[in-house]
Amino acid sequence: MKKKFFIFFSIFFIAFVIYVGILHIKIVKSSNSQVPRNADYVLILGARVKGTVPSLALKCRIQTAAAYLLKNKNTVAIASGGIGSGEKISEAEAIKRGLIARGIEESRIILENQSTTTQENIQFSKKRIPKGAKTGILVTNNFHVYRALGMAHDQKLNVYGLPAKTPAKAILKSYTREYLAITKYYLEKYVF
């Protein structure tokens, strides 16, 4: 009995390690693609806001989006994210304020301030995309690009991922949560 359990556990553990390894490769690969210049829009996915202050992860997303927008003057920004627990302003509002502070004109920023999940970020932001826009850039932290792009492509959006760095102190937690979130995404997409 112990031998069977050991064999079963060993097989399960090896399969788990292989699965996580494959997910990690997909995450890294999706974070290393090139993005086109002069996209029609940049969709910045929300992340935690502490009161009115963006979390480090959200600050990284704002910095990455602002750098792209400063180089691509005709691209508009869609700031996405509602109000979560402990947040005094929407994530979209925090993104907008951060972009303006980095030199992006308010007239170039579109708000989507109702979403509370990645799926909703994309679904609700899709309705805010300017008519005639064909190509978009999706900005999120590097660990999150793979799943976010998958969801955007499921919504028939022609987007490219532009990864923001993940704060060092959040790497382990972020990747661990993302492996679970990708698994849930796969189950919902392919099984249920």
FENQUIZI-V155540 format. One record per pair of residues at least 12 apart in sequence whose C-alpha atoms are under 6 Angstrom apart, sorted by the first residue. I is the first residue (numbers start at 1). J is the second residue. D is the distance in whole Angstrom. If there is no record, write none. Layout:
BEGIN
I,J,D / I,J,D
END
This chain:
BEGIN
27,146,5 / 30,146,5 / 31,142,6 / 31,163,6 / 35,160,6 / 38,72,5 / 39,75,6 / 39,135,5 / 39,136,5 / 40,75,5 / 40,133,5 / 40,135,5 / 40,136,6 / 41,75,5 / 41,76,5 / 41,77,6 / 41,136,5 / 42,77,5 / 42,136,6 / 42,137,5 / 42,138,6 / 43,77,6 / 43,78,5 / 43,138,5 / 44,79,5 / 44,80,6 / 44,139,5 / 45,80,5 / 45,140,6 / 46,80,5 / 46,81,5 / 46,91,5 / 49,87,6 / 50,87,6 / 51,86,6 / 51,87,5 / 51,88,5 / 52,88,6 / 52,89,6 / 60,164,6 / 61,140,6 / 61,164,5 / 64,164,6 / 66,99,6 / 76,108,5 / 77,109,5 / 78,109,6 / 78,110,5 / 78,111,6 / 79,92,5 / 79,95,6 / 79,111,5 / 80,92,5 / 80,112,5 / 80,113,6 / 80,121,6 / 81,113,5 / 81,115,5 / 82,113,4 / 82,114,4 / 82,115,5 / 82,116,6 / 92,111,6 / 92,113,5 / 112,125,6 / 135,158,5 / 135,159,6 / 136,159,4 / 137,159,5 / 137,160,5 / 137,161,6 / 138,160,6 / 138,161,5 / 138,162,6 / 139,162,5 / 139,163,6 / 140,163,6 / 140,164,6 / 141,163,5 / 141,164,4 / 141,165,6 / 141,166,6 / 142,163,4 / 142,164,6 / 142,165,6 / 145,161,6
END
